[in-house]
Amino acid sequence: MNRLLRSGLIAALVFAFGASAALAQSSEAPSVVGTWRTIDDKTGNPRSIVKIYKENGALHGRVVEILQVGDDAERNSAGKVICTECEGNKKGQPIEGMVILEGLEKNGDEWSGGTILDPSNGKQYKAKLELDGDDRLDVRGYIGVSLFGRTQTWQGVTQRK
């Protein structure tokens, strides 16, 4: 094989390998990191917007907007809905801006080992998250073992990578 043909073939192979590596990187599976619309598992109505983020290698989630507020919701002097049932330093604090997901770590196809707070009753549960497609997130809160709990399916608001 002549030298010019061989160097052209090598260049084409290098380009093809580089292009396939770039394509593989761009087609990574979606991540739970992003913004999600929480859906009440009892009513099917949207309740809030939660932003899930990574901090020190673990996932956390903060309420960025409340979409549905009951007429009996208590508010602070600034008019913000507060968590009256929460305990500790979250008691009486505004729900918007509150971290409700804490300390979840990747375990195979799911994230677990952390907790989720339900501001409507102030209770904290063990939590696990699992993607259900590109824009659905199954969020399970439970006591003890996962069998004893309930699952909400949250809807993606932003594209995640």
Secondary structure per residue as TSV (DSSP state, phi and psi in degrees):
chain	resnum	aa	ss	phi	psi
A	1	M	-	360.0	134.9
A	2	N	-	-73.7	159.6
A	3	R	H	-62.4	-40.4
A	4	L	H	-64.8	-43.7
A	5	L	H	-64.5	-42.4
A	6	R	H	-63.5	-44.7
A	7	S	H	-68.6	-32.4
A	8	G	H	-66.8	-40.1
A	9	L	H	-65.3	-42.3
A	10	I	H	-63.6	-43.2
A	11	A	H	-62.6	-40.9
A	12	A	H	-64.5	-40.7
A	13	L	H	-65.8	-42.4
A	14	V	H	-61.5	-44.0
A	15	F	H	-62.7	-45.9
A	16	A	H	-61.9	-41.9
A	17	F	H	-64.0	-44.5
A	18	G	H	-63.6	-41.6
A	19	A	H	-65.4	-40.9
A	20	S	H	-68.9	-34.2
A	21	A	H	-67.2	-40.9
A	22	A	H	-65.9	-40.1
A	23	L	H	-63.9	-41.1
A	24	A	H	-63.3	-38.7
A	25	Q	H	-68.2	-38.4
A	26	S	H	-74.9	-17.2
A	27	S	T	-100.8	27.6
A	28	E	-	-60.5	152.9
A	29	A	-	-64.1	147.3
A	30	P	-	-62.0	158.1
A	31	S	-	-113.0	161.1
A	32	V	S	-78.6	-12.9
A	33	V	-	-67.1	124.7
A	34	G	E	151.0	-161.9
A	35	T	E	-111.1	134.7
A	36	W	E	-130.6	144.3
A	37	R	E	-95.4	118.5
A	38	T	E	-78.3	139.9
A	39	I	E	-120.0	125.5
A	40	D	-	-64.6	124.8
A	41	D	T	-72.5	-15.1
A	42	K	T	-91.8	-40.8
A	43	T	T	-102.4	-22.2
A	44	G	-	80.3	4.6
A	45	N	-	-90.2	147.6
A	46	P	E	-67.0	138.7
A	47	R	E	-112.0	-41.4
A	48	S	E	-160.5	174.0
A	49	I	E	-114.5	127.9
A	50	V	E	-121.3	132.7
A	51	K	E	-100.5	119.4
A	52	I	E	-96.7	132.4
A	53	Y	E	-141.5	160.9
A	54	K	E	-99.1	137.7
A	55	E	E	-145.8	124.1
A	56	N	T	53.2	39.0
A	57	G	T	80.8	-3.2
A	58	A	E	-116.0	156.4
A	59	L	E	-89.2	143.8
A	60	H	E	-138.5	158.4
A	61	G	E	-138.5	135.0
A	62	R	E	-120.3	136.3
A	63	V	E	-72.6	121.8
A	64	V	E	-105.1	-18.9
A	65	E	E	-158.9	138.7
A	66	I	E	-98.6	126.2
A	67	L	-	-96.8	-29.9
A	68	Q	-	-131.9	122.7
A	69	V	-	-124.8	130.5
A	70	G	-	-71.8	154.9
A	71	D	T	-61.9	-27.4
A	72	D	T	-90.9	6.5
A	73	A	-	-64.8	133.3
A	74	E	-	-83.8	146.7
A	75	R	B	-127.6	155.1
A	76	N	-	-85.8	-176.7
A	77	S	T	-64.6	-21.0
A	78	A	T	-87.8	0.4
A	79	G	S	86.1	5.4
A	80	K	-	-82.5	139.0
A	81	V	B	-67.4	132.1
A	82	I	B	-114.3	159.7
A	83	C	-	-91.9	97.2
A	84	T	S	-79.8	-24.1
A	85	E	S	-91.9	-11.0
A	86	C	-	-66.1	158.6
A	87	E	-	-112.4	166.9
A	88	G	G	64.7	-143.0
A	89	N	G	-72.1	-7.0
A	90	K	G	-92.2	-12.9
A	91	K	T	-62.5	128.4
A	92	G	T	76.6	2.8
A	93	Q	-	-86.8	151.7
A	94	P	B	-60.7	139.1
A	95	I	S	-72.7	-39.2
A	96	E	T	-64.6	124.8
A	97	G	T	97.3	-10.5
A	98	M	-	-78.3	136.7
A	99	V	E	-80.8	119.1
A	100	I	E	-111.2	-19.5
A	101	L	E	-111.4	132.2
A	102	E	E	-144.0	135.9
A	103	G	E	70.6	29.0
A	104	L	E	-84.2	139.2
A	105	E	E	-124.9	149.7
A	106	K	E	-66.2	132.4
A	107	N	E	-141.1	88.9
A	108	G	T	70.9	-124.0
A	109	D	T	-90.9	1.4
A	110	E	E	-127.0	169.5
A	111	W	E	-117.7	130.2
A	112	S	E	-151.1	-175.9
A	113	G	E	88.0	3.0
A	114	G	E	-118.2	-161.4
A	115	T	E	-132.4	160.2
A	116	I	E	-132.4	139.1
A	117	L	E	-104.7	132.9
A	118	D	E	-99.2	101.9
A	119	P	T	-63.2	-20.3
A	120	S	T	-70.4	-26.3
A	121	N	T	-125.3	-2.5
A	122	G	T	74.2	8.0
A	123	K	E	-91.4	145.1
A	124	Q	E	-108.7	137.0
A	125	Y	E	-127.3	157.6
A	126	K	E	-65.7	153.8
A	127	A	E	-137.6	151.9
A	128	K	E	-145.7	146.5
A	129	L	E	-125.1	142.9
A	130	E	E	-148.5	129.9
A	131	L	E	-67.3	140.8
A	132	D	-	-125.0	79.3
A	133	G	S	90.0	-166.7
A	134	D	S	-80.3	-28.0
A	135	D	S	-130.3	25.6
A	136	R	E	-132.2	135.7
A	137	L	E	-128.1	119.5
A	138	D	E	-85.2	118.9
A	139	V	E	-114.0	116.5
A	140	R	E	-113.6	126.4
A	141	G	E	-111.1	137.2
A	142	Y	E	-153.8	163.4
A	143	I	S	-112.8	129.3
A	144	G	S	75.3	-95.9
A	145	V	S	-112.1	154.4
A	146	S	T	-58.4	-22.6
A	147	L	T	-60.7	-32.5
A	148	F	S	-101.3	82.4
A	149	G	E	-171.2	-164.8
A	150	R	E	-142.9	155.8
A	151	T	E	-120.3	135.8
A	152	Q	E	-112.7	146.8
A	153	T	E	-108.0	115.6
A	154	W	E	-92.5	151.2
A	155	Q	E	-105.0	137.5
A	156	G	E	-68.4	137.4
A	157	V	-	-106.1	-34.0
A	158	T	S	-119.3	156.7
A	159	Q	-	-72.8	135.1
A	160	R	-	-117.2	149.3
A	161	K	-	-137.5	360.0
